[in-house]
Amino acid sequence: MRAWGFAADIYGADISAAPAAGARPDGEYAAFGENDVDLLLYHYSAYCENYALFRASCNRKVLIYHNVTPPGFFSPYDAVYEALCRRGRELLGDLAECDWAAGVSEYNRQELVAAGFSAERTSVLPIFIVMMPSGTYVATMRCIGDCDREASPTWYSLASSA
């Protein structure tokens, strides 16, 4: 978002992997959720207590759904992740009251609709994998269509984490 000229802040439950991006603890976001002009992007992939911040926010809200792994996948390996995925899938429909929701694939978009999201307010926002000159790979999402800088002076990104 910053590269496109938007003011943007990143908040997350576990920010230890993103210190260079200037990510801040998700609890600091609450002070910014009281207006209806800014935009909150919520990346959802598992249960995280910060879903309550998304639901309570008065910002315009976009949910970016990365898929919640079916809990049965973790059954033989990790009871904690199994529980986080189970709860994440149970809560998906509770997040449907948003301005827009995007799945990272058509399959994920259909999951959103099945969970109660309006089909007319869903789309696909694919993840693009970019190879950097250093040989590392970076996952990125691209603005598709008209990115109106005047309509949203500040973008907040709040990520769930397992």
C-alpha positions in Angstrom: 0.0 0.0 0.0 2.8 2.4 0.9 4.4 1.8 -2.5 1.2 3.0 -4.1 1.2 6.2 -2.1 -1.2 5.2 0.6 -0.7 5.9 4.3 -0.7 2.4 5.8 0.0 0.7 9.1 0.4 -3.1 9.8 -0.8 -4.7 13.0 -0.7 -8.4 14.0 -1.0 -10.8 16.8 2.5 -12.1 16.3 4.7 -9.5 14.7 8.1 -11.2 15.4 8.5 -12.2 11.8 7.8 -8.7 10.4 9.9 -6.1 12.4 11.4 -4.6 9.3 8.0 -3.8 8.0 7.2 -1.8 11.1 4.4 -4.0 12.2 2.9 -3.2 15.5 1.0 -5.3 18.1 -2.7 -5.7 17.1 -3.9 -4.1 20.4 -2.6 -0.7 19.2 -5.1 -0.8 16.3 -8.2 -0.3 18.5 -7.5 3.5 18.7 -7.8 3.8 14.9 -11.0 1.7 14.4 -13.5 4.5 15.3 -13.9 6.2 11.9 -15.7 5.1 8.7 -13.3 6.7 6.3 -10.2 4.5 6.6 -10.0 1.0 5.4 -9.1 -2.1 7.4 -7.7 -5.1 5.5 -8.0 -8.2 7.6 -6.0 -11.3 6.4 -7.7 -14.4 7.8 -6.2 -17.8 7.8 -6.9 -19.3 11.3 -8.6 -18.4 14.5 -7.0 -15.4 16.3 -8.5 -13.3 19.1 -8.0 -10.2 16.9 -11.1 -11.2 14.9 -12.9 -9.1 17.5 -11.0 -6.0 16.5 -12.2 -6.6 12.9 -15.8 -7.0 14.0 -15.8 -4.0 16.2 -14.1 -1.7 13.8 -16.0 1.2 12.2 -13.5 1.4 9.4 -14.5 0.2 5.9 -13.6 -3.5 6.1 -12.1 -5.9 3.6 -11.5 -9.5 4.5 -8.7 -11.3 2.6 -9.3 -15.0 3.0 -6.2 -17.2 2.7 -8.2 -20.3 3.6 -8.4 -22.0 7.0 -6.9 -25.5 6.8 -9.5 -28.2 7.6 -8.9 -29.1 11.2 -8.7 -32.8 10.5 -5.4 -32.3 8.7 -3.8 -31.5 12.0 -5.5 -34.2 14.0 -2.6 -36.7 13.9 0.0 -34.0 14.5 -1.0 -31.1 16.6 -4.1 -30.6 18.8 -3.4 -26.9 19.2 -3.4 -26.2 15.5 -6.4 -28.5 15.0 -8.4 -26.4 17.6 -7.3 -23.1 16.0 -8.4 -24.2 12.6 -11.7 -25.6 13.9 -12.5 -22.3 15.7 -11.3 -20.3 12.6 -13.7 -22.2 10.4 -16.6 -21.8 12.9 -16.1 -18.0 13.1 -15.8 -17.4 9.3 -19.5 -16.6 8.9 -19.3 -14.1 11.8 -16.9 -12.0 9.7 -19.4 -11.6 6.8 -20.5 -8.1 7.8 -17.8 -6.4 5.8 -17.7 -4.2 2.8 -15.8 -6.7 0.7 -14.3 -10.1 1.0 -11.7 -11.6 -1.3 -10.5 -15.2 -1.5 -7.1 -16.0 -2.8 -8.7 -18.4 -5.2 -12.1 -19.1 -6.6 -12.4 -22.1 -4.3 -11.8 -19.8 -1.3 -14.3 -17.3 -2.6 -16.9 -20.0 -2.8 -16.1 -21.0 0.8 -16.8 -17.4 1.8 -20.2 -17.5 0.0 -21.1 -20.8 1.7 -20.2 -19.3 5.1 -22.7 -16.5 4.5 -20.8 -13.7 2.7 -22.8 -12.0 -0.1 -21.7 -13.3 -3.5 -22.0 -9.8 -4.9 -19.4 -8.5 -2.4 -16.8 -11.2 -2.9 -14.0 -11.6 -5.4 -10.7 -13.4 -6.1 -7.5 -11.6 -5.2 -4.7 -14.1 -6.2 -1.3 -14.2 -4.5 1.5 -13.6 -6.9 4.9 -15.1 -6.2 7.7 -12.8 -7.2 11.4 -13.9 -7.4 13.7 -11.2 -6.0 17.1 -10.6 -7.5 18.6 -12.2 -4.4 16.9 -15.5 -5.4 14.4 -15.3 -2.6 10.6 -15.4 -3.2 8.1 -12.9 -2.0 4.3 -13.4 -2.0 2.5 -10.3 -2.9 -1.0 -9.1 -3.8 -1.6 -6.6 -6.5 -4.2 -3.9 -6.9 -6.6 -4.9 -9.7 -8.7 -2.3 -11.2 -9.0 1.3 -10.0 -7.1 2.0 -6.8 -8.6 5.3 -5.7 -6.2 7.1 -3.3 -8.7 9.8 -2.5 -11.3 7.4 -1.2 -9.2 6.0 1.6 -6.5 8.1 3.2 -5.2 5.4 5.5 -5.2 1.6 5.1 -4.7 -0.6 8.1 -3.7 -4.3 7.8 -4.6 -6.6 10.6 -3.5 -10.2 10.3 -4.7 -13.3 12.1 -2.1 -15.8 13.1 -1.9 -19.3 14.4 
